[in-house]
Amino acid sequence: MRVKKQFPLVMVVACAVFICTLLVFYLQNIDSIKKVQEHQHQQDFTLILQGGDITDLSNKYSFTYDPVTYKVIYDEKNIYRVMRNTRNIDIPIYLEGVAPKRTTEIAIDKNYSQENKLALGDTVTISNTTYSISGVFTLPDAISPLVANNGAGYKPTTQALILCSEEVYSNWDEQEKTSYSGRFFESVSEEQKQLLLEKMLMDSNIKSVLKKEDNPQILSTLIAKEKMFKICLISALSFFGLTVMVLLVTIIIQNINEAKSNMGVLKALGYSKLQIAKRYFLIGPFLFIGAVVGYLVSYAVSPLFINRMNATFLVPNVSLNFDLVQFILFITIPALFFSIMAFGIAVFTLRKPPLEMIHNAESVKLNFLVKRIRKNRSTNPFKKAVFKAIVLNNFLLVFLALLTGFMASANLQIAFSLQAMSDKVSSLTLKGSEYKSNVRFIEAKEMKLLDSETPYFSEDCKIEFPNGDVLNNGQFMALSSSRSLFKLYSVQKQENIDISKQEGLVVNDWMRKKYDLTIGDAAKIHINNVTYQLPITAFEQSVYGEVVYSNMDVAINTGLLEKEGYNGVFTKDNVEFDNKQHMFVSKLEDVLFASSQQKGTYFALSFLFISIGLALSILTISIVMKIIISSNRKYLAMMKAFGYTNAECNRIVLSGFRIIAYIGFIIGTLYAIVLTKFLFDLLAKASTVAIPMTPDSKVITISLVIFAVSYEVIMLLYKKSMNAVTLQEVMMK
């Protein structure tokens, strides 16, 4: 097996690089999540009481608890969430320094430290008091941080989590908020935990209980990201694994066909099949080199890449982590496996008698070709006959040509869809939002004329769906039928929902997918231990959020409201927060900023898929062209001998494979649509957002253009090799 002629083996090395890089990249990402989960005595749920005693509840439901108390300090342009440095559950992870002990010390979170370039020993002034920084930390219960209570979106430049001693904490007079971190006893099984959580959801003494997997401030965002990576990994490795197998088989068979006569001579001279076939162990070192390169590249680059993607989360940075077990699994074992496979295929192919291999039955095909040339020199059927002969002799080439278009289409379309995902989530969730400020008042107000504003009445609630699932931290919102600055758009009809005509609830598209809802299903709204039942009458386009909507009349008729009133309003005024009058004031610009922060994750995944799609497409196109030319040189030479020009030879041999590649592109398009719908619908059931992956004509068109340009450029490059085939090859035969 002559290495200098094995151009495809270079491509196999490239494939091995990508496989190993992707695997290591994925595992490095999972490692960043494990750092959060392990060794910090992480909670199983967050609990807010409606009444009753926490001790009685902990005994009843078999859990330990830790009070999570905090105060929010609004200090000029900055907002600080101050907490005691005494935690038994969700213990802080100190990345630098130590916990504060003196009254002159505080610890700050990693994001605030990085954004403001603060280091250990630097000072921070809060309410005219200066403190030195003793440590920089992350918190397992604040992965996606919530600092302010006034509706302001999280900005690491101006908002910080602060840990301090009990004495420092007591210096501030701001109102204290309390919730509880709960952790089940070690004796409680996973199945029992789920049963206990289901009972807690409906306990009248519990206002809200939120599993850590469903809590956007804790793990749900990272878990959703992990699932996205799994989808990428499954999809990419399916392509890679299939491609590597096909390429190796094709390369081995092609090499044996080209060297069949020489190998027949060796067999005739007495060499055994094993002695001849052992040269194909050479594929193992090629794969080994590729895997080593891939591992080292990913080992060095993936921490930087993942840290950039995790920049919006408060998690520890991923550091270089060499794993000997991974190194052996990803490098040594695949190299051995493919070496043995290549050896086995070579032995199987060498089963023919030496004389048959020396004669090399290709002369029969050439005799057939000569007869057809003489008979059909000037007719189109000849061209079809030549291409048919090439195809029948190379089924693997047909498969590779299909695979070329398939991989480009599927990967590129998934990539561009991922890139547009955050924008789609934002546009669907915020479509119809024309307000500047969403204002919630501390006390309810009587309804009166509000020019250019949309009053609403909102209550925290539990929502019980027909399948028995409970959305524990839901919100019921009764919208006024006045002129609206907040519109809802229908999933089915793609038009504005007239809330005044709805005789029940409007729920969003994420709830529809997660809880398997249909129009007419009845949902139970639990508020202050009173249950109200309402039918679902419409689905709105938002793919994120836990709010259900109705109108004021329905709320009054159901008993949710005694009379028409409101405790919130969507307004075009730029209202400033007043903690005596307002519960919160949320600015639309802050909501838009928060929704845009996730673009980094989706862009990175998109870049990953674009790289995979283009790399695999170029890889397979190159190999198809190489094998077409090398395995059909005699056909080409014979056609030239009978007067066909280079351009005619190119069209006869290559045009059919172009059609096959575009058929593969169509199949890949259908595959991408079906796969993304299936996988992302599953993701919606397991996370807090429904990913809006729908067919997009622009994405399909862009993918087609990229694929077509890549394909045609590579074909042009290989036409030189086809034109180099000479008449002398026929004479030598």
Buried (B, 14 or more C-beta within 10 A) or exposed (E): BEEEEBEBBBBBBBBBBBBBBBBBBBBBBEBBBEBBEEEBBBBBBBBBBEEEEBEEBBEBBBBBBBBBBBBBBBEEEBBBBBBBBEBEBBBBBBBBBEBBEEBBBBBBBBBBBBBBEBEBEEEBEBEEBEBBBBBBBBBBBBBBBBBBBBBBBBBBEBBBBBBBBEEBBEEBEBEEEEBBBBBBEEEBEEEEBEEBBEEBBEBEBBBBBBBBBBBBBBBBBBBBBBBBBBBBBEBBBEBBEBBBEBBBBBBBBBBBBBBBBEBBEBBEEEBEBEEBBBBBBBBBBBBBBBBBBBBBBBBEBBBEBBBEBBBBBBBBBBEEBEBEEBBEEBBBEBBBEBBBBBBEBBBEBBEEEBEEBBBEEBEEBBEEBBEBBEEBEEEEEBBEBBBEBBBEBBEBBBBBBBBBBBBBBBBBBBBBBBBBBBBBBBBBBBBBBBBBBBBBBEEBBEBEEBEEBBBBBBBBBBBBBBEEBBBBBBBBBBBBBBEBBBBBBBBEEEEBBBBBEBEBBBBBBBBBBBBEBEEEBEBBBBBEEEEBEBEBBBBBBBBBBBBBBBBBBBBBEBEBBEEBBBBBBBBBEEBEBEBEEBBBBBBBEBBEEBBEBBBBBBBBBBBBBBBBBBBBBBBBBBBBBBBBBBBBBBBBBBBBBEEBEBEEBBBBBBEBBBEBBBBBBBBBBEBBBEBBBEBBBEBBEEBBBBBBBEBBEEBBEBBBEBBBEBBEEBBEEBBEBBBEBBEEBBEEE
